[in-house]
Amino acid sequence: MESEFFLLRNMRKYLALSILFFLLAACTGEKKTQGRNITVTIEPLRYFTEQIAGSKFQVSTMVPQGSNPETYEPTTRQMVKLADSQLYFKVGNIGFERTWMKRLTENVPGLKVIDTSRGIPLAKSNNGVPDPHTWMSCENAIILSGNIYKALVCEDPQDQVYFKRNLDRLVSRIHSTDSQIRSILKKSTGRTFLIYHPALTYFAREYHLKQLPIEEEGREPSAAQLQALISQALKEHARVMLIQKEFSSRNTAIVTSGTHARQEVINPLDYNWQKSILHIAYLLK
């Protein structure tokens, strides 16, 4: 009877220790996962980051799919989650970053912020407005990817070989995408296109095209400017009007009617960068 009592007590003790060990292991694992998080501003940056980081980091996006990065405000949940990130990859100078980056870094003092557009020659629209949409170019995409790779290696040197292998695969896909775009645009009869929001300055520069934007920096054109735009589009045989779902304006309908250009929807903020940029090329061929 006494031996059975001691046996039962030892079993309970063993069970308690096992549960404690399991809980400690779970807590340790959770801390490790929480310590390997990256936050990015937009979905295309998540695409590039995940292609290189692979399974080594969890990547979250501040401006979700379908939201306007010029006006989006982060949620309380996002602000709390940001504290778990080791790195923040920003585009460079997009509207959300101009408005929120100072507040984000003040809330998370130890956060390492990486400008992924570092080293990209600045492009300006026809009216001299700097374009923050640096990812909309294959040449720029390679620079962005290189900056992401360097930041990952600095944060996690032991996985450098893994990151480099992923980077090489990504760069190979970008080169292939560039070749496809050039082949598609060879068949294009016009080099000028209309666009509501000037998101394709880098794309136009890279492939020797010309974009005619309706608005810039949120400013709608006057009636006189609108008429001048229509006249220029007719003179330069612009046959396509590119619009984004995040931006809408009655001026789009006015310009489309005045130029007889066909309206096409694009999404430069799509996660699938390769699909998005190829879609634009097909629309402009």
C-alpha positions in Angstrom: 0.0 0.0 0.0 2.8 2.4 1.0 4.8 1.5 -2.2 1.7 2.3 -4.3 1.4 5.7 -2.6 5.0 6.6 -3.4 4.6 5.3 -6.9 1.5 7.5 -7.4 3.2 10.5 -5.9 6.2 10.1 -8.2 4.0 9.7 -11.2 2.2 13.0 -10.3 5.6 14.7 -9.8 6.8 13.4 -13.2 3.6 14.5 -14.9 3.9 18.0 -13.3 7.5 18.3 -14.4 6.6 17.2 -17.9 3.9 19.8 -18.2 6.2 22.5 -16.9 8.9 21.5 -19.4 6.3 21.5 -22.2 5.1 25.0 -21.2 8.7 26.4 -21.0 9.5 24.9 -24.4 6.4 26.5 -25.8 7.2 29.8 -24.3 10.8 29.6 -25.7 9.5 28.7 -29.1 7.0 31.6 -29.1 9.7 34.1 -28.2 11.8 32.8 -31.1 9.0 33.3 -33.5 8.1 36.7 -32.2 11.7 37.8 -32.6 11.8 37.0 -36.3 9.2 39.3 -37.7 9.4 42.0 -40.4 6.9 44.7 -41.2 6.7 46.3 -44.6 4.7 49.2 -45.9 2.9 47.7 -48.9 2.1 44.3 -50.5 4.7 44.4 -53.3 7.4 44.8 -50.6 6.0 41.8 -48.8 6.4 39.9 -52.1 10.1 40.8 -52.5 10.8 40.2 -48.8 9.2 36.8 -48.7 10.9 35.6 -51.8 14.3 36.3 -50.1 13.5 35.7 -46.5 11.7 32.4 -47.2 10.7 30.6 -44.0 13.2 32.5 -41.8 11.0 35.5 -41.0 7.3 36.2 -40.8 6.3 39.3 -42.9 3.4 41.6 -42.2 2.1 44.6 -44.3 1.0 47.9 -42.9 -1.1 49.1 -45.8 -3.4 46.1 -46.6 -4.5 45.1 -50.1 -7.1 47.5 -51.5 -6.2 50.4 -49.2 -4.9 53.8 -50.4 -1.3 54.2 -49.2 -1.8 58.0 -49.4 -4.6 58.1 -46.8 -4.4 54.8 -44.8 -4.1 55.0 -41.0 -2.7 51.9 -39.1 -5.0 50.2 -36.6 -4.2 49.8 -32.9 -3.6 46.1 -33.5 -1.0 46.9 -36.1 0.8 49.3 -33.9 0.9 46.7 -31.1 2.1 44.0 -33.5 4.8 46.3 -34.9 6.6 46.1 -31.5 7.4 42.4 -32.3 9.3 43.3 -35.5 13.0 43.4 -35.8 13.0 45.2 -39.1 10.8 47.6 -41.0 11.2 47.8 -44.8 9.9 51.1 -46.2 9.5 52.0 -49.9 11.2 55.3 -49.3 8.8 58.3 -49.6 5.3 57.0 -50.2 2.4 59.0 -48.6 1.9 56.6 -45.7 5.6 56.8 -44.8 5.7 60.6 -45.0 2.8 60.8 -42.6 3.4 57.9 -40.2 7.1 56.8 -40.1 8.1 59.3 -37.3 5.2 58.1 -35.1 6.0 54.4 -35.8 9.6 54.7 -34.8 8.7 56.8 -31.7 6.3 54.0 -30.6 8.9 51.3 -31.2 12.3 53.0 -30.4 14.5 50.0 -31.2 12.9 49.3 -34.6 15.4 49.2 -37.5 14.0 51.0 -40.5 15.5 50.1 -43.9 14.9 52.3 -47.0 14.6 49.6 -49.7 14.8 52.3 -52.5 18.3 53.4 -51.5 20.5 53.7 -54.6 17.6 54.1 -57.1 17.9 57.3 -59.2 15.0 59.6 -58.5 12.4 59.9 -61.3 10.0 62.8 -61.7 6.7 63.0 -63.5 6.1 65.3 -66.5 5.3 68.1 -64.1 8.4 67.6 -62.0 6.8 65.7 -59.1 9.0 63.0 -57.6 7.4 59.5 -58.0 7.6 57.3 -54.9 6.5 54.1 -56.8 10.0 52.8 -57.2 9.0 49.2 -57.3 7.3 49.6 -60.7 10.4 48.9 -62.7 12.4 45.7 -63.2 15.7 47.6 -62.8 14.5 49.1 -59.6 13.2 45.8 -58.4 16.7 44.3 -58.5 18.0 47.2 -56.4 15.1 46.8 -53.9 15.8 43.1 -53.6 19.5 43.7 -53.1 18.8 46.2 -50.2 16.4 43.7 -48.6 19.0 40.9 -48.9 21.7 43.1 -47.3 19.4 43.9 -44.4 18.5 40.3 -43.8 22.1 39.2 -43.8 23.0 41.9 -41.3 20.1 40.7 -39.0 20.7 37.0 -39.6 24.3 36.3 -40.9 24.1 32.6 -40.3 21.5 32.2 -43.0 23.4 34.3 -45.6 23.8 31.3 -48.1 20.0 30.6 -47.8 19.1 34.3 -48.5 21.6 34.5 -51.4 20.2 31.5 -53.1 16.7 33.0 -52.8 17.9 36.4 -54.0 19.6 34.8 -57.1 16.3 33.0 -58.0 14.3 36.2 -57.6 16.7 38.3 -59.7 16.6 35.6 -62.4 12.7 35.9 -62.4 13.0 39.7 -62.6 15.4 39.5 -65.6 12.9 37.1 -67.3 10.0 39.5 -66.6 12.0 42.4 -68.1 12.6 40.3 -71.3 8.9 39.5 -71.5 7.9 43.2 -71.1 10.4 44.3 -73.8 9.0 41.6 -76.2 5.4 42.7 -75.5 6.1 46.4 -75.9 7.9 45.8 -79.2 4.5 45.4 -80.8 3.2 48.6 -79.4 2.2 51.3 -81.9 1.9 54.2 -79.4 4.4 55.3 -76.7 2.0 57.6 -74.7 -0.7 56.5 -72.3 -3.1 58.3 -69.9 -3.2 57.4 -66.2 -5.2 58.8 -63.4 -2.6 58.6 -60.6 1.1 58.9 -61.9 2.3 55.5 -60.6 4.3 54.4 -63.6 7.0 57.1 -64.0 9.8 54.5 -63.5 8.1 52.0 -65.7 7.7 54.6 -68.5 11.4 55.7 -68.1 12.6 52.2 -68.3 10.7 51.3 -71.5 10.8 54.7 -73.2 7.1 55.4 -72.7 5.3 58.6 -71.7 2.5 58.8 -69.1 0.0 61.6 -69.0 -1.4 61.8 -65.4 -4.8 63.4 -64.6 -3.9 64.3 -61.0 -0.6 64.6 -59.0 -0.1 64.6 -55.3 -3.9 64.5 -54.8 -4.5 67.7 -56.7 -7.3 67.6 -59.4 -6.7 69.6 -62.5 -8.6 72.8 -63.4 -11.0 72.8 -66.4 -8.3 74.5 -68.5 -5.7 71.9 -67.4 -8.1 69.1 -68.2 -8.7 70.4 -71.7 -5.0 70.8 -72.3 -4.5 67.2 -71.2 -7.1 66.0 -73.6 -5.6 67.9 -76.5 -2.1 66.5 -75.7 -3.5 63.0 -75.5 -5.2 63.3 -78.9 -2.0 64.8 -80.4 0.2 62.0 -79.1 -2.4 59.2 -79.9 -2.9 58.0 -76.3 -5.2 55.0 -76.6 -5.3 53.7 -73.1 -6.4 55.2 -69.7 -5.0 53.3 -66.7 -6.9 53.6 -63.4 -6.6 52.2 -59.9 -9.5 51.1 -57.8 -8.0 53.1 -54.9 -8.4 56.3 -56.8 -11.6 57.5 -58.5 -12.7 60.7 -60.1 -15.3 62.1 -62.4 -12.4 63.6 -64.4 -11.4 60.1 -65.5 -14.7 59.8 -67.4 -14.3 63.3 -68.9 -10.8 62.6 -70.2 -11.9 59.1 -71.5 -14.8 60.6 -73.3 -12.7 63.4 -74.8 -9.9 61.2 -76.0 -11.9 58.0 -76.8 -9.3 56.1 -74.9 -10.3 52.7 -73.4 -10.2 52.4 -69.6 -8.2 49.6 -68.0 -7.8 48.8 -64.4 -4.3 48.2 -63.0 -3.1 47.4 -59.4 0.5 48.5 -58.7 -0.1 47.6 -55.1 -0.8 43.9 -55.8 1.2 41.4 -53.9 2.1 39.5 -57.0 4.5 42.0 -58.5 5.4 39.9 -61.5 1.8 39.4 -62.6 0.9 43.1 -62.0 3.8 44.5 -64.1 3.3 42.1 -66.9 -0.5 42.9 -66.9 0.4 46.6 -67.4 2.7 45.8 -70.4 0.0 43.7 -72.1 -2.5 46.7 -71.7 0.0 49.0 -73.4 1.0 46.8 -76.3 
